[in-house]
Amino acid sequence: MRWTDKFRLRLRSLFRRAEIERELDSELRFHLERQIQENLAAGMPPDEAHYAALRTVGGLAHIKDECRDVRRTNWVESFARDTRYALRVLRKSPGFTVTTVLTLALGIGANAGIFSMVNGILLRALPYDRPDELYVLREAVQVGNQINPSLPVNAGNFLQWRRECRAFSDMAALEPSTDNLNLATETVQVHGGRASASLLSILGVQPQLGRGFLPEEDETGRDKVVILTNQLWRAWFDSDPQIIGKRIALNGYAHVVVGVLPAGFYFPKPDQLYGQAIAGWTSPIQYFRPLGLQPWEIKPRVGNFNFTVIARLKPGVSRRQAFTDIDSVESRIAKADASGAGLHAELWPMKTAVVGPAQDGLWVLMAGAGVLLLIVCVNVASLLLARNTGRAHEIAVRTALGASRSDLLRQFLSEGLLLATGGGALGVLAAVEGLRAIIHSAPVNLPRLESIHVDTQVLLFSIAISLAAGMLFSVLPGLGLSRTQPVDSLKSAAPTASAALKTARLHDAMAGSEIALCAMLLIAALLLARSLGRVLKANEWLEVQNVLAVDLVPPPDHYQDSPQRQRLYQALLEAVTALPGVRAAGLINALPLQGEQWGDDVNFQEAPRPVLERPIANFRLTSPDYFRAIGLPLTQGRLFAQADHGKDVIVISEGIAKKVLRGRNPIGMHFLWTRPNEGKERAYDVIGVVGEARSVPDREPPFTVYLPYWQWSPSEVSLVVRTAGDPRTAASDLRKTIRRVDIQIAIPREETLREILSAAVAPRRFLTWLGVLFAVSATVLAALGLYGVISLSVTRRRHEIGIRMALGANVSDVLRMVIIKGMKVAVTGLVLGLACAYALTRLMASILYGVRPTDPAAFGTVCVILAAVALLGSYVPARRATKVDPMVALRYE
């Protein structure tokens, strides 16, 4: 018979079972009747002919079983039979069943929820065509033998790459921008980007309406067109289907709408592509304008690093080949530059750039969820083992009646899979609800947050881990019980001494493994918690009480030059300071904890350095009262005053004074700097030194130079106001005051300083919160597991305890015996867990701050916690053991 015929026969046997059985009965009756006719023809009486035919043909039931075996479909019937029996067994123990299903739901739900995040953020990070070919390009400046951290890309360098590099099919540049969208009734701030015409084609995205940019629209003068995202189109233009060809005003200049992107379009925040927070780069893109490079931007050089570049590799070209190609162009650019610095290219897979630091944290959470699931499986296996110990007599009877070891294992597996199915279904429902809470509490800068949901992949993952968990926790107890000799078990309702000893050792091993896994999770959670504490302590320089920060964007068409903006800011400060309850008000171009800002060289006339050895500092443009408003302390000299108008004065951060000037008194020194759009270097008098201000909460403070805003007034500022009471109550009056000064000033955001700090540490707090949640769950499960083991041990040794008490043992002796038993199990597991944690926590180094992966305080705290848990888990059964009546215990024998 051909395999196709066999396959069709087996399909018929599965799905047309009644018909196949009727055909089998008919065929067997035919052979039996034929044999009867032959016997009758041979002269046998009818009764004897019938019995002789049965003897000749054989047992009909046995033949049917052989036929079913040949078809190899009897496993379906066996599975159904085992499932029905497993349901009856589990129904008889509702307490055990409910406890087991809920415990499994905890582990499976945690894994399904975290996998949903891993799937949405990591595995599907780039919803583009052939995402593995997409790379983010950056530049790094080499000074001597030192290569400085990576930077965005110079526009002129990008143009030269595109002309000369052959490893890429195309490249696109993007520079983020914040603009005013002038509507009929109001002006709102929107975030967009100047982008190459090739950007959408590189990503493989087609507009929903209209078209993409044309290559000629990259040229200055032909760039007054715009492509809107679907979100901006719906929010401010009411999903107008006739929007294509209409004009909208950006910063007072008319732009023609040529396209609207599809609803599912996703583009990373620019700071995600860059790899670290930069002020002004942290907002999602709402529209694109053509590149429109200015003449001063197109010259290749070392400097003006302002653009993000995305490139697509040609098919068959490796990353190494592409790096060699582009780095050779960088070398030629550096040789032609007068600075003498070297230039190097960096190629980062776009997926890695987008996911960024979230990747390590998510994998740590996934590992934590996996460890929690292992603890759940061990806990359930321990419950099953304890429960199955009482089934030794039943298993012995079934073995004596002919059940094979595989039959018994299949039965245990059926029960385990039923429990895992119930736990998996409940776990997925819990994951759906849990994800809502997670997404609600997740930091807004977590990449791809909108793509996190329970989908087909998550369901398949949940089914897989449910089946794996079911096999893991059911096979182990089943193996031990299926090896029991039926003769020994039938002699007594209780297990034999050797069997009891083996079971006790297995229970101890399971409880010890739970303690070990729990120790690993607790240490990881404590390391995360200590890191969060160190970050919060490092940012205590912020006086967050009663401070409100308001972002302001004056209309560029009204305030085109620095003197106009200066007069506006002076009028704003005077009006805001006059408000009741305002203690101090100041302006700055970039708030603390909001990312790095543009920078320049640090050089002093009295302590000059070669160009290539000068450190870089962030430059902040402030008003005199800003330092008092934000709470930044003055450590030397004095701060700006209104009397300093027209004077070249600056204030520097303490880091510059200590690390650049190496302890020399900076007051009276002269800081050398060339203002933007000026070709002449000026000497600025250093009049003061202030404390350090962090731009990112978990990184060292950058060198910072503070200049009065009238030196060069920025186009966007943040107003910082310190109030006598709750700053939120003053927000309304503050907005009205700003509107009175100029109604067209956009106010995109207002936050208290406390909210700014909270948002800055939110990713770390979120990771810590989930880690602690897993660790607490694991600790509770480990305590319950140890309690179960000791309780079972007390029950098993009831006779022994009765004899000891009859011979004179007092309560303290019994307490000590039971507690020592529990502590031995706990200490063994703890030692194993500490050893594993010592080796594995080193993988967490990238997400820790101010704490070593082998921090002694964390390891010591875990020892104390688990010792207390073990003591508590042992004490309750020990107290119950002391209440054993010797006469009652001995009567059982």
N, C-alpha and C positions, 0 to 999 in steps of 0.2 A: 504493500500500500504506500502510495506516495505521501510525502509529508503534508501536502495540501489537503489530501483526503482525510488524513488524521486530524488536521487542524479543524476542518469542517465538522467532523464527527464530535470533537471535543466541544466545539461551540454549541452544537445541537444538544449535547449532554448537559451543558450548563443552562441553556435558555429554553430548551424544550424537554425538560427532564421527564414529565409525565408521559409524553409521547414515546420517548426512548424506553421507559419502563414497560409500557404496554407492548411495544415491539419485542422486548426481551421476554416478557411473559408468554407472548404468542409463539415465539420461536421455541422456547423450552417446552411448552405444551405440545407443539408439533412433534418434537423429538420423542417426548414421553409417549404420546399416542401411537406413534409409529412403532416404538419398541413394544408396546402392549399388543398391537396387531400382529407383530411377528411372533410373540409368545403365544397368542391365541392360535395362530396358524400352526404352531408346533404342537398343539394339543393340550396346552395348559388350561386349567379352569380360570374363569375371569378374575377371581380374587388373587390367585397365585400369579397370574400373568401381570396384574397391576403391581404387586409388590416386587416381583422380579424385575420389572421395568424400572422401578424406582432405584433398586440396587444397582442395575446396570448403568443408568444415567448418572446417579449420584445425588447428593443433597442439593435440592434446587436453590435453597438460600445460599449455600456455599458457592454454587456456580455463579449466582448473581453477583456475589461479592467479588469473585475473580474477574468477571466481566467489567465491573465498575473499576477495579484496580487497573485493568488494561487501558480503560479510557482515561485514567489519571485525573478524574474530576471528583473523586470522593473526598478530596480535601475540603471542598466547599461544604459538604454535609458535615464533615468533622468540625469545621470552623463554626458553622451554625450551631452545632450541638454544644461545642465548648463555650460559645458565647451565651447560649441560654443557661447553661449550668453556672457560668460565672455571674450572670445577672442574679440568679437565685441565691448564690453564696453571698454576694455583696448586699442583697436586699435583707438578708438575715442579720447583717451588722450595720445598721444605718449610721450609728455614731462614728464608727471607723471609716465608713465610706465618705461621709460628709467631711470629716476632718482631713482625710487624704486628698479629696478633690479640691478643697479650699487651699491646702498647702501647695498642691501642684499649680493651682491657678496663680498663686503668688509668684512662683518661680517662672512659669511660662509667660504670664502677663508682663513681668518685668523685662524678660528677654524680647518679647514681641514689641513692647513699647520702645525700648532702646534700639532694636533693629530697625524700627520704622524711622528713627532719627538717622541712623547710619545709612540706611537705604536712600532716604531723601536728600541727605546732606553730602554723603561721601560717594555712594555708588552711582547716584544720578545727579552729580554735581553740575554737569554741563548738558543742558537740553539742546545740543547743537548737532549738526551733521558731522560725523566722524570726529568726535571730540578729542580723541587721542592724538590727532595731528596738530592741535592748537597749542601754542606756546606763548608765554608772556616774556617779553624781552626787557632787560634792565641794563644799566651801566654801572660800572664801579671804577673809581679813580684810584690809581696807584701813585703813592708818594714814597719814593725810595723803595724799600722792600715791603712797605705796608700798603695793603689794599683796603681802602675804606669801605664801609657798608654800602650795599647796593642802592642805586638812585633811580629815579625816573629817567626818561630819555630826552636828550636834546633833539629838537625838531630837525635841525640841519643834519645831524647824524642819522636820524631816521630816513631822511630823503636819500642820503648817500647809501645806506643799507639797501634801500629798495632798488636803487639803480645798479648796484654792483653784486649783491648777494644772489647766488643761483640756487641755494638750497631750499628756498621758500617759494611757494607758488604765489603768495601775495602777503603784504603787510598792511596794517592799519594803525594809525595813531589817534589818541584821544586825550583831550585835556578837559577836566571837569570845570564847570563854571556855575556860578549862582547869579541868576538874573531876575529882573522884575518883569512879570507878565502884566501888562497894562490892559485891564478890562474896562468895560463901559462904566461900571459903578465903583470899582476898587482896583487896587494894585496888590498883587500877591507875589511872593517870592517862589521861584521854581528853580529846580536843579537840573542842569543838562550837561552837554559836553560838545566841544568842537571835535568832530570826528571825520576821518578820511572817508571818501566816497566808497572805498572798498570794504568798509567794516561789515556791513550786512551780508555781502556776498561771501566774505571769509567765514562768517558764522553760519551761513546757509539759511538765512532768514529772508522771507519775502513779506513786504508790507501787506496788511489787510486791505487798505485802501491806497490808491495812488501808486507811487514809485519810490525807489531809493534815490540817493544822490547821483548826479552825473559827474564823471571825472572832471569836467571843466568847472564845476561848481566848487571845487577845492581852491580855486584861484580867488585872491582878494578882489572885491568889487562884484563878483558874481555869486557871492556866498549868502545872500539874504533870502535863504530858503530854510525850511525847518521840517523835521519829521517828528510827529508826536507819538508818545506811547499811548496805548489803549487807555491806561488809567487816567492820564492827563486829559485825553479827548473826552472821556465820560464825565470827569469831575468838573471841568470848566467850560466845556463846549457842548454839553448835553447830548453827546454821541451824534452830533450833526452829520448826517450822511453826505451833505454837500460841502463839507469842510475843505475838500481839496480845491486849491486855487484861491482860497480866501486869504486875506492878510491879517496877521496878528501882530501886536506890538510887543517887542522884547526890548527893555531898557529904552523905550521911546522910539525905537527904529522898527519900521515895517518889515516883516518877513512873510513870505508866501508859504503856506502849508502845502507840501508836495506828497506827503505820505502819512499814514497812520499804521502803527505796528499792530500785530495780532494780540489778542487778549492773553495768550499764554507766553508771550515773549518775556524772557528773563535776561537781564544784564547785571553783572556783579557791580557792587559799589566800587568806585575807583580805588579806595584804600585797600580793599580785599585783593585787587590785582597787584597793587604795589607791595603788599605784605606787611604794612604797618600803618597805624593811624596817622593821617596828615590832616590838619585843619582845613576844612573846605572840601575834603575828598570823601567824607563819610556818609553822604546822602545818596539815595537811589537816583538813577538817571530817569528824568521825566521827558526828555526830548533830545534830539540831536540837531546840531548845526554843522555846516561844512567846515572844513579845517581852516581855510582862509588865512594862511600864514602871512605874517607881516615880513617886510624885507629884512628886519633885524633878527628874525627867528630862523631864517633858512641857511645861515652860515654854519657849517660843521665846526665844532669847537669843544673844549673842555669847559662846561658851565651851562647855565640855563637849562637845567634838567627838570622839565615841566610836563612831560607827556608819558602816558602809558602806551605801550606798543604791543599789539597782538599779531601773531604771524601764524601761517599754516605751512607746515612742512610739505615738501613735494613727496609723493608716494615713492617709497624705496629709499629715502634719505634718512640716515640715522641722526640722532641728536648730537652725537660727537662730530659728524661731518658738518652739520649746520653750525655748531659752535666754532669749529675751525674756520669756516667760511666767513662768519660775521666778525670773529675776533681779529682776523687779518685786516678787515676794513677799519676796525677800531684802532689798530696799531698805526695805520696810515694817517688817520685823523689826528691822533695824539702827536705824531712826529711833526705835523704841519702846524700845531698849536704852539704859541709862544710861552705857555705856562711851564713847559717841561714835564708836566705830569703825564702819567701813563693812563690809558683807557682800556678797559676790558668789558666784554659783553657777558651777560648772564642769561641763560635760557632756563625758564621754569615751566614745567607743564602747567597749562592753564588751570587744570583741575586742582593741582597742589596749591597754586596761587590763590584760587578762590576759597578753598576750604581753610587754608591757613592754619592758625593755631588750634582751631576747633577740632582738627583731625586727631591730634594726640589725646585730647580730652574725651572725645567720643569713643575712641578705641579703649581707653581706660574704663569708661562706663560699660562698654560691651563686655569687657573682661570681667568686670564686677558683677554684671548680670549673669554671666556664665557661671561664675563661682557660686552665686546665690542659687542658681538652678541645681548645681552639683550638691549643695547642702540640702536642698529640698529633696532631691533623689535619694540621698543617703538617709535622710529623716524618714521618708516614706518606706524605703527598704527596711529600715529598722522596725517600723511599725508592722510591716508585712511579716518580717521574721518572727517578731513576738507573737503575732496573731497565728501564724502558721505552725508555731510550736505546738499549739493545742490541736492541730489537725493531723498529728503524726499517726494517730490510730486510723483516721479516715484514709490517709494515703497508704497505710499498710494494707488495709482491706482491699483497696482498689488494685494494689500491686499483686496481692495474693489471687485476685480474680482475673489477672492477666494483663493489666495495664502496663505498658512499657514505660521506660524512663522518658522517652520522647513524648509519650502521651501526657505524662504528668507535667513535663516542662511546658508543653503546649497549653495545658490548662492554666498554669500559673501565668503564662504569657498573655492569655486571653483576659484574665482578671486585671493584669497590669495595664494592658492596652485600653480596656474599658475605663479604668480610673484615669489614665492619661488623656483619653478622649474627652471625658467630662471636665478634667482640669484644664485641658487646652481650650475647649470652647468657652469656659468661664474666664480663662486667662485672656483670650482675645477680646472678649467684651470689656474686661477690666482695662486692657491696653487702650481700647478706643476711648474710654472715659478718662483714663490716665493721661493720654496724649493731649486731650483738651486742656487739662490742668498744666501739663508741661509746657505746651505752646503758649499758654496764657502767662506763665511765669518766666518763660525763656527770654534772654536778653534780645533786644531788637537787632543787634549787630551779629547775631548768629546767622551764618549764611544759609540760604535756601530754606528758611523757616517755613515759607508758604508751601513747600513741596512735601512736608511731613504729614503723612496720613497712612491709614491701614489700607493697603492695596493687595493685589493678587500675590505679589512677591512676599509680602509680609505674612499673608495667610499660608502660603506654601512653606515659609520658614517656620511658622508656628506648628503646622502639621508635622514637619520633619522633627522638630525638637520634642514635640509631644510623643511621637513614636519612639524616638531615641530614649526619652526619659522612661517611657513605659517599659521598654526592653531592659534598660539599665537597672531599674529598681525591682523588677519582677523576676528576672532570671537568677540573680544572686541568691535570694531566699529559696527559690525553687530548686536550685542545684543542690543546696545542702539538704533539703527535705527529701528530694528524690533519691538520694543515696542511702537513706535509712533502710536497714534490713527489716522486712515485714515481720519476721519471726520475733525479733527483739521488741518491736513496737506492739505486737499483739499480746505479748506476755503481760504488759501493764499499760494502764492508761497514761502513765507518766513516761517521759523519755528516759533512756538509759543514762547512766552517769557519764559515759564517754560522749554520748550525743549532747547531753546538757553542757558538758565542758566546752565542746566545739562551738555550740551555739553561743555560750557566754563569751568566748573569745571573739567571735564574729561581731557580737553586739558591742563589745569594748572597742574593737577596731573601727566600727562605724561611728561611734560617739567620738573617738579620738580624731577621726578624719574630719568630722564636723567642727570640732574645736580648732583644728589646724586651718581649715578653710576660713572659718570665722576670724581667726587671728590675722590672716592676710587681708581680708576686707577691712577690718578695724584699723589696721596700721595704715592702709592706703587712705581711708577716710580721715584719720587723724593728721596725716601729712597734708592733705588738702585743707583741712580746717586750720592747721597751724600756718599754712601759707597765706590763707585769707586773712588771718589775724595779723600777720606780719605786713601785708599790703595795707590794711586799714591803719595800722600803727604808723607806717611810713608816710601816710597822708594826713596825719593829725595836724600838720602845719596849717591846713585849711580851717579857718574859723567859720564853720558852715552855718552857725546860728544866725537867723534873721538876715539872710543875704539873698537877693533876687538878681538874676542875670537875664537881660533882654537883648536879643540880637536885633540889630538895626541895619537896614539897607536903604540908603537914600536913593532917589531916582537918579541914575547916572546922567540922563540928559539935562537935569537941572543943576547938578554939581559935578561939572566935568573936570575941574582942576582942584588942586590942593587948597588954595586960599578960600575957595567957596565952601569946601567941606569943613575947613577949620572954623569958619564963622558959624556954620550950622551946629557943629559940635559944641562950640562955646555957648551958643544960645540954649541948646538942650541941657547942658550941665547947670546953667544958671536957673533954668526953669525947674528942673528936677530937684536941685538942692533946696529950693524954696518951699517944697512941699512939706506939710506937717508930718512929723515922724521920721523924716529922712535924716540919718546921722552922717552919712557920707555917700558920695556918688562919683564914679569914675568910669573912664572909657579905656578899652584895650582892643587891639585888633584880633586877638586870639585868646580865649579863656584857658586856664589850666585844665589839664586832664582831657583836652579835646584834640590831642594829637600834636605832631610837630608843625612848626610854622617855617616860613622861608628863613634862610640863614645866610650868613656871610662870614668872612674871615675875622679872627680876633687878633689884633695887632696893636701894640702900644709903642708910642714914640720913645719912651724911656726903656722899653724892653723889646726891641724889634726882633722879629724872627724871619727867616727866609720864607718865601711864598709857600713852598711845599711843606713847611713844618707848622703852619698856622692852624690852630684848631678852628672848628666851626661853631658858631653860636646862633641860637634862635633870636631873632630881633622882634621886640614887642614895642608897639607904639601906644603910649598911655597918657592919661591926664594926671595932674598932680595928686588928686585925692584917691586914685585907684588903689594904691597900696593899703590905705586905711580901710577902704571899702571891702577889699578881698581878705584883709587880715594878714598881709605879708609883712613880716617884721623888718625894721631897719636895724642893721648891725653896725654900720659905720657911716659917718658923714651925715648928709641930709638928703631929703627928697626934693623933687621938683617943686617950684612955686610959680605963681603967675608972674612974678617979677623976672623969671628966667626967659620970658618971651624975647626972641631975637638973639639969644645966647646959644652957643653950641655946647650943650651939657648932656651927660648921660648918667645912668645908674646901672651898675652891673650886679650880677648874682654872686653869691658867696663862693660858688664853685670856681668862677674865674679867678677871684682873689686868692683862693687857696691853691688851686692846681696849675693855673697859668702863671700867676705872679709869684707863686711859691712863698706866700707869707709876707711879701713886701706891702707896704701901706699904699693902696691904690688911690687914695684921695689926693687930688691934685695932678695925677698922671693924665696923659693925653691919649685918648683912643682914636686910632686912625681909621677913617671910613669914608667911602665914596657913596654919596646918596644916589638913588636911582635917577637916571636921565641926567646925571652930572658927570663930567669927565675929570673933575678935580677932587683930589683927596683932601679931606678936612681933618683937623685935630679937635676932638671933643673932650672937654674937661670932665673927668670923673668926679662927681660930687657926692656919691653915696654907694653903699653896698647893702643889698637886701637878701633875705633868706632864699633858699632854693624853692623852686616851684616845679612840680612834675608835669610833664605833658602827657604821660601815660602812667597809670597808677602803679604798675608793677615793673617799671624800669627806672634806672637812675635818672635824676633830674638833668636836663641838658644845660649847657652853658647858655645864659640868657643875658641879652643886652636890652635895656629899657631906654627908649628915647621919648621925649615929649611929642605929643601928636601934632603939634604945630610945625615940627621939623619936616614932616611929610605925612599928611593926613590920609589915612587909608579909606578905600571906597566902602568898606564894611567894618562895623565895629560891634562890640558888645558893651552894653551899659550895665555896670555893676552897682547895685544900690543896697546899702546897709540900712535897715530900718530899726526903729525902737521896739516894734512888736512883730507879729506874724507878717512876713513879707507878702503873702498872698492877698492879704486884705488891702495892701497898698497898690496891687497890680492894676486895678481898674483906674485909679487916679493917675498912675504912671502912664498908662496908655493914652488917656485923655490929654495929658500934658504933652506927650510926644506928638499927638495929632494936631494940637494947637500950634506947635512950632512948624510942622509941615505935614499936612494930611496925606501926602503921597509917600511918606516913609513906610516901607514894608517892615512888619514885625513878624518874622517867620517863627520865632520861638521865644518863650519865656519860661525859665526854670529857676527853682531855688538852688543854691549851691549844694545843699544836701542831696537834692535829686541828681545833680550833675555827678557828684561823687558816687552815689548809689548806682547810676547807670554805667559809670566807668568800671566799677568792680563787679557789675552784674554777671558777666560770663564766668568769672571765677566763683562767685557766690552760687550760681546755678549748678556748676559742676560739683562744688562742695556739698550742696544740699542733696543732690541725687546720690553722691557717694555715701554720705552719712545715713540716708534712708536705707540704702542697701545694707550697710554695716549693722544698723539697728535691727533690721529684719533678720539678718544672719545670726546676730547674737541671741535673739529670742528663739529662733529655731534650734540653735546649738544648745541653749539652756533646756528647752523641751526635750531634745534628744538625749541629753545627759540625764535629765530627770527620769525619762522612760527607761533608760538602761539600768539606773540604780534601783528604780522601783521593781523592775523585772528581776534584778539580782536579789532584792530583798524577798520577793515572792518565792523565788527558786530556793533560797536558803532559809526558808521559814522553819523547817525541821531543825537545821543546824542551830539557828538562833534560839529555838526552844530548848534544845539540849544545853547550850551555853548558859542560858538563864536558869535552867534547872540545877546546873552545877555551881551556881553562885555568881555568874557574871552580872554586874550592875548596869544601870542605864548608860552611864558614861562609857563603859567598855563597848557596848553595842553601838552607841553613837560614833565612837572613834573608829570602830571597825568599818562601818558603812561609809563614813566620810572619807577615810583613807582610801577606800576602794575607788570612790568617785574622783578624788584628787589625783590618784595615780593615772587614771584614764585622761583627765584633763591636762595634767602636766606633760604626759607623753604627746598628746595632740598639740599642746602649746609649743613645745620645743620644735616639733616638726613644722608648725606654722611659722614660727619665727625664722627658722632656717630658710624656708621657701620665700618668705617676705624679704629677707635680707638680700636674696639673689634677684627677686623680681621687681622690687620697688625702684631699682636703679633705672628701669624703663620709664619711670615717671619724672625723671629729672627735668625734662623740658617744660613741665607744667607746674613745677614747684617754684616758690619764691622765698628766699631767705631761710630755707630749711633743707638739710641734706636728706637724700633718700633713706639713709640709715640713721636718722635722727634718734639718739638714745632716749629722749623724752617720750617720743611716740611709742617706741618699743616697750619702754618701762610702763607707760600708762596702760597699754594693752595687756601686759602681764597682770597688772592690778585688777583691771576690769574683768578679765576672764577668770582670774582666781576667785573673785567675788561671785561671779556667775556660777562657777563650779561648786563653790561652797554652798550657795543657795540651792542649786539643783540637787546637791547631795543631802543637805540637811533635812529637807521635807520628808524624803523616804526614810532617812535615818530615824527621825522622830516616830514615824509610823512603825518602824521595826522595834522600837523600845516598848511598844504597847502590845507586843505579841504575848499571848498567854501560853506559857510552856505546856500546860495540860492540853489545851486545844491543838497546839502545833504538833505534839507527839501523838495525839489521837488519830491524826490523818494517816499514820503509818500502821 
